Amino acid sequence: MNAIDLIRYILLALSGLVGLAYAYQTVYLFLPCLAKKRPDRAEGPHPERRYAVLIAARNEQAVLPYLLDSVRAQTYPAALVTPFVLADNCTDDTAAVARAHGAVVYERFDRAHVGKGYALQALLERIRADGGWERFDAFLVFDADNLLAPDYIRQMDRSFGQGYPAVCGYRGSKNFMTNWITAGYGLWYLHDCAHLNASRHLLGVTCACTGTGFGFTRGLLEQMGGWPFHTLVEDIEFDTWCAIHGVRMGYCAGAAVYDEQPITFRQSWVQRTRWVQGGIQVSFKYAGALLRGLFRGSARDRWGCFENLTLTLYGYGSCALTGLLAGLTALLAAGPAGAVRCMAAGLVGMYLGLLAVGTLTMVREHRRIPGPVRQKALCCATFPFFMLSYIPLALCACFCRFQWTPVRHTVAVGLDKVPVGAGQAMTKM
């Protein structure tokens, strides 16, 4: 057996393992279309729950008022909802604006512990010191640029009433059609909701939040001992912790939250670099616990750990290694021209696969996406380029300094200015 044959056998085995490990992603694409809706858990009579709305804001005076107005406009009883804002290292009037719009405001100036994770921890500690967590039954987390559908809290309340200790909602975009970058973000978030979380919910396994629009009960907060998640991706770290500890996060498709996506490629590059670096942090921090989780607990708990492993450095690294071995095999067998053909074929294959994902998502969620059919088709065509830009981005992220960098938000509009397609779908939930 020569070297080329050996590499081919290794490539074949690794390709088979990677294919099996990610086959569930294909199942998740079609399961919501084919499976019957999972019946909601029974909910007994209960007093209406009290909610604390948690917002960590850094120089967000332009957009924060609209979020607080959407909180105040909820159909859920206003007396049971208290918005809290932590003005985190602000140099503008974020704190004053938040107070003017009815929030309980704290300020923090700490340049040593920077990031949303530290800010949420500080906010929760201040709430506990000033009155105690027991005043609230659940806590909802938002970013300052968000807008809530009028029935967001009422819908989330139904999910909490079904016994879920944590719940994530449906994430849409305020500026979906601004350009190919915002459309790329928007389509991915809709795919995450309509396919990934919807399928997880149908199967009864834990779902995953994506940065904002999620909540947890006081019981879970006490179990966690506050908010101990301080990596660059505190949301993914929270998801991973839930999977390891058998905490089943529910998905509430009727609880719609809309947020702002970066408009320029530079902003997007900086943000997604932070995400990749945070993913690396989580991969190393929880590798052992996730591996142990594959062999204990219920089948659903083991599945949660398995799925999280496929979405870490180890899963993506296996995919990258497979691609490199394929290129090496082509190089040894057919020279540079063969390696180029192999790379081109791989990129075309990835483009077509991502095009299929984007198109299926657009078809499923077209009522929530504004714009004419021609524009929506263009969004599907550019979606693979947005996703493929992760390849050079990930390579660069490995050699950049790990740091949290805020994204500036400028889309200062109320819910009435959210594009018609999103608004119409929202009211039909």
Secondary structure as GFF3:
##gff-version 3
##sequence-region A 1 429
A	DSSP	alpha_helix	3	21	.	.	.	ID=ss1
A	DSSP	alpha_helix	23	34	.	.	.	ID=ss2
A	DSSP	beta_strand	51	57	.	.	.	ID=ss3
A	DSSP	alpha_helix	64	72	.	.	.	ID=ss4
A	DSSP	three_ten_helix	78	80	.	.	.	ID=ss5
A	DSSP	beta_strand	81	88	.	.	.	ID=ss6
A	DSSP	alpha_helix	94	100	.	.	.	ID=ss7
A	DSSP	beta_strand	104	108	.	.	.	ID=ss8
A	DSSP	alpha_helix	116	130	.	.	.	ID=ss9
A	DSSP	three_ten_helix	133	135	.	.	.	ID=ss10
A	DSSP	beta_strand	138	143	.	.	.	ID=ss11
A	DSSP	beta_strand	147	148	.	.	.	ID=ss12
A	DSSP	alpha_helix	152	161	.	.	.	ID=ss13
A	DSSP	beta_strand	166	173	.	.	.	ID=ss14
A	DSSP	alpha_helix	180	191	.	.	.	ID=ss15
A	DSSP	pi_helix	192	197	.	.	.	ID=ss16
A	DSSP	alpha_helix	198	203	.	.	.	ID=ss17
A	DSSP	beta_strand	214	217	.	.	.	ID=ss18
A	DSSP	alpha_helix	218	224	.	.	.	ID=ss19
A	DSSP	alpha_helix	234	244	.	.	.	ID=ss20
A	DSSP	beta_strand	249	259	.	.	.	ID=ss21
A	DSSP	alpha_helix	265	293	.	.	.	ID=ss22
A	DSSP	alpha_helix	299	310	.	.	.	ID=ss23
A	DSSP	alpha_helix	313	364	.	.	.	ID=ss24
A	DSSP	three_ten_helix	366	368	.	.	.	ID=ss25
A	DSSP	alpha_helix	373	388	.	.	.	ID=ss26
A	DSSP	alpha_helix	390	397	.	.	.	ID=ss27
A	DSSP	three_ten_helix	415	417	.	.	.	ID=ss28
A	DSSP	alpha_helix	420	427	.	.	.	ID=ss29
###
